[in-house]
Amino acid sequence: MAAVILAMDADALHRRDYRAAVEQVVEFGRFVDRWKLDSRPEAVPGTEAWLLLRGSTQGNGLIGHGLVVSEPYQVPASGDAAETDWFITVAFDSLLPVGEQTGPEIIESAFPGGFPAGASVQSLVAVPPGSEPALRRLWRGEGPATTEPGELPGGTFHPSAARHVQVNRYERDPDARRLCLAFHGTSCAACGFSFEATYGVAGAAMVAVHHLVPAEMLGNGYQLDPVADLVPLCRNCHTVAHGENPPRTVAELRTMATAGGHVAGHVVSMAQLQAQADARRILEGGPA
């Protein structure tokens, strides 16, 4: 089963504290939840899951996307060991606030042959393979935006075609980012590449900031120091850093880049070139 629709009514959404789930996706990139099903599902780890809101006064529609991350498992129903309910664990990587879900007319336009049968009444329905491209197009046009330049919201492309970099809440914090870049500048601390020098002022917004200590190693009372804890990294180095858990250090990134034959450098401005020419003329005895 390549993809499934998970249907939830508005009352269940509020019981799960959905607002907190949306905030967690914004901060940490995902929200993990246990999902109760009507019967044993065919979904296996890696199956894409689309969240459908139904029965809402603000309208029905797609409201989230995630991946199944567990095999189906059973749990005693309401404490009665004689009866069990089926569950799967889903890691949601995109969630829209209530009220921003895609409208039913938009969904219908994306599925000329009809929306998957049963999605309005069952908790899990398989998505026909031919409908998956329509789902992705719909989610790219009507789904969540991202605050991270270059980051792809979950569900916009097939997981095999897009790499998702997990950044922590400190790397996402706009105030911490500004303070980090004000001190360290906008050149990558690992390879030296500068978006600003290459693309101008607009390029400065593309540089990422990287937390030197993994967030899971920090205590609850931790206070971020944007200068000591964060460094600027280009998107390539940031992706490579988060390619392992715990992330690679800046020193490791520099070693990897050097071993690959990369020599760090920067773009020299006309003012710097003129200053160098003036310095040579003065050193050679020319007019000061």
C-alpha positions in Angstrom: 0.0 0.0 0.0 1.7 3.2 -1.2 -0.5 5.8 0.4 -3.5 6.0 2.7 -6.1 8.6 3.8 -6.5 8.9 7.6 -9.9 10.4 8.4 -10.7 12.3 11.6 -13.7 14.2 12.7 -13.5 17.7 14.3 -14.3 16.5 17.9 -11.4 14.0 17.8 -9.1 16.6 16.5 -9.8 18.9 19.5 -9.5 16.0 21.9 -6.0 15.4 20.6 -4.9 19.0 21.2 -4.3 19.6 17.6 -3.0 23.1 18.0 -0.1 21.8 20.1 0.6 19.2 17.3 0.8 22.0 14.7 3.2 24.0 16.9 5.4 20.9 17.4 5.7 20.4 13.6 6.7 24.0 13.2 9.3 23.7 16.0 10.7 20.3 15.5 9.7 19.2 12.0 7.3 16.4 13.0 4.7 15.2 15.4 4.4 11.5 16.3 1.0 10.1 17.1 -0.7 6.7 17.7 -3.6 6.2 15.3 -6.5 4.0 16.1 -8.1 2.0 13.2 -11.3 0.2 12.5 -9.6 -3.1 11.7 -6.1 -4.5 11.0 -4.6 -2.3 8.3 -2.3 -3.2 5.4 -0.2 -0.1 5.9 3.5 -0.8 6.6 6.3 1.5 7.7 7.1 4.0 5.0 3.5 4.2 3.8 2.4 7.9 3.2 -0.6 9.0 5.2 -2.8 12.0 4.3 -5.0 13.5 7.1 -8.5 14.3 6.1 -10.7 16.5 8.4 -14.4 15.7 8.2 -17.5 17.0 10.0 -16.0 20.4 10.8 -18.1 23.6 10.9 -15.2 25.2 9.1 -15.3 22.7 6.2 -13.9 19.3 5.4 -10.6 18.9 3.6 -7.0 17.7 3.7 -5.2 19.1 6.7 -2.0 17.0 7.1 0.6 14.6 5.8 2.9 12.1 7.4 4.5 8.7 7.2 3.6 5.4 8.9 6.6 4.5 11.1 5.4 1.2 12.8 3.9 -2.1 11.9 0.2 -2.5 12.9 -0.1 -3.4 16.6 -2.9 -4.2 19.1 -3.7 -2.6 22.4 -6.4 -3.8 24.9 -9.6 -1.9 24.3 -10.5 0.3 27.3 -8.6 -1.8 29.7 -10.3 -5.1 28.6 -7.7 -7.6 27.7 -10.3 -9.8 26.0 -10.8 -7.2 23.3 -8.1 -5.3 21.4 -7.9 -2.3 19.0 -5.6 -1.9 16.1 -3.1 1.0 15.9 -0.3 2.3 13.8 2.2 5.1 14.7 2.3 8.0 12.3 5.0 10.8 12.1 3.3 13.9 10.7 5.6 16.2 8.9 3.0 18.8 7.7 -0.1 20.0 9.5 -2.3 22.9 8.6 -4.1 24.9 11.3 -7.9 24.3 11.5 -9.6 26.6 9.1 -6.8 26.4 6.5 -7.6 22.8 5.3 -8.1 22.4 1.5 -11.8 22.7 0.7 -13.9 19.8 -0.6 -14.4 21.5 -4.0 -10.6 21.7 -4.4 -10.2 18.0 -3.6 -13.0 17.1 -6.1 -11.3 19.1 -8.8 -8.0 17.2 -8.1 -9.8 13.9 -8.5 -11.9 13.9 -11.6 -12.7 10.2 -11.1 -13.9 10.8 -7.6 -12.2 11.0 -4.2 -11.1 7.6 -2.7 -14.3 5.7 -1.7 -14.8 5.3 2.0 -12.6 8.3 3.1 -15.6 10.1 4.5 -16.6 7.3 6.9 -13.6 5.0 7.6 -10.5 5.8 9.6 -8.1 4.5 6.9 -8.6 4.1 3.2 -6.0 3.2 0.5 -5.3 5.8 -2.1 -5.4 4.5 -5.7 -2.0 4.8 -7.3 -3.4 6.9 -10.1 -4.6 9.5 -7.5 -1.2 10.1 -5.8 0.0 12.7 -8.3 -3.2 14.6 -7.9 -2.7 14.6 -4.1 0.8 15.9 -4.4 -0.2 18.7 -6.8 -3.1 19.7 -4.5 -0.7 19.7 -1.5 1.9 21.8 -3.3 -0.7 24.4 -4.2 -2.9 24.5 -1.1 -0.8 22.9 1.6 1.6 24.4 4.1 4.4 26.9 3.3 7.8 26.6 4.9 9.8 29.2 6.8 13.1 27.5 5.8 14.3 28.5 2.3 14.9 25.4 0.3 13.0 23.1 2.6 10.2 21.0 1.1 7.0 20.5 3.1 6.2 16.8 3.6 3.8 15.5 0.9 4.8 17.9 -1.9 7.1 15.3 -3.5 7.5 11.6 -3.1 9.8 10.8 -0.1 12.3 9.0 -2.3 12.7 12.2 -4.4 13.2 14.7 -1.6 15.5 14.7 1.4 14.0 16.2 4.6 16.5 17.9 6.9 15.4 17.9 10.5 16.3 21.3 12.0 15.6 22.0 15.7 13.7 24.9 17.2 16.9 26.9 17.9 17.8 26.8 14.2 14.3 28.0 13.3 14.1 30.8 15.8 14.3 34.1 13.7 15.8 36.3 16.5 18.5 33.7 17.3 19.3 33.5 13.6 19.6 37.3 13.2 22.0 37.5 16.2 24.1 34.6 14.9 24.5 36.1 11.5 25.2 39.6 12.9 28.2 38.2 14.8 29.5 35.4 12.4 28.5 36.9 9.1 26.8 35.1 6.2 29.6 32.9 5.0 29.5 29.2 5.6 31.6 28.3 8.7 32.6 25.0 7.0 33.3 25.6 3.4 33.4 29.4 3.2 30.7 29.9 0.6 28.9 33.2 0.8 25.4 33.5 -0.6 25.5 37.3 -0.1 28.8 37.7 -1.9 27.6 35.6 -4.8 24.0 36.7 -5.1 23.9 40.0 -3.3 21.8 41.1 -0.4 18.9 38.8 -1.3 21.2 35.8 -1.1 21.9 36.4 2.6 18.4 35.0 3.5 19.4 31.6 2.0 22.1 30.8 4.5 21.1 28.4 7.3 22.2 28.5 10.9 23.3 25.3 12.7 23.1 24.3 16.3 26.5 23.0 17.5 25.0 20.8 20.2 22.2 18.3 19.4 18.9 19.5 20.9 18.2 16.2 22.6 21.3 16.6 24.7 20.1 19.9 26.2 18.3 20.2 29.5 14.9 21.8 30.1 16.5 24.9 31.6 18.8 25.5 28.7 19.3 29.1 27.5 20.4 29.6 24.0 23.5 31.7 23.2 23.1 32.6 19.5 26.8 33.5 19.2 28.3 30.5 21.0 25.7 27.9 20.0 24.9 28.7 16.4 27.0 29.0 13.3 26.1 29.8 9.7 26.2 27.0 7.2 25.4 26.8 3.5 22.5 24.5 2.5 24.9 21.8 1.2 26.9 21.7 4.4 23.8 21.9 6.6 22.3 18.9 4.8 25.5 16.9 5.2 25.7 17.9 8.9 22.3 16.5 9.5 23.0 13.4 7.5 24.0 11.6 10.7 22.6 11.5 14.2 24.2 13.1 16.1 24.9 15.7 13.4 28.5 16.1 12.1 30.6 18.8 13.6 31.9 21.8 11.6 35.4 20.4 11.9 34.2 17.2 10.4 32.6 19.1 7.5 35.8 21.0 6.9 37.8 17.7 6.8 35.3 16.1 4.4 35.4 19.1 2.1 39.2 19.2 2.1 39.5 15.5 1.4 37.2 16.0 -1.5 39.5 18.6 -3.0 37.5 21.7 -2.0 39.4 24.9 -1.3 37.5 27.5 0.7 37.4 30.9 -0.9 35.3 34.0 -1.3 34.2 36.6 -3.9 36.5 39.7 -4.0 34.7 43.0 -4.4 35.9 45.8 -6.7 36.6 47.9 -3.6 38.8 45.1 -2.2 40.7 44.9 -5.6 41.2 48.6 -5.6 42.5 48.5 -2.0 45.0 45.8 -3.0 46.2 47.8 -6.0 46.6 50.9 -3.8 48.6 48.9 -1.2 50.9 47.5 -3.9 51.5 51.0 -5.3 52.3 52.4 -1.9 54.7 49.5 -1.1 56.5 50.1 -4.4 57.1 53.7 -3.6 54.3 55.3 -5.5 52.2 58.3 -4.3 50.3 57.6 -1.0 
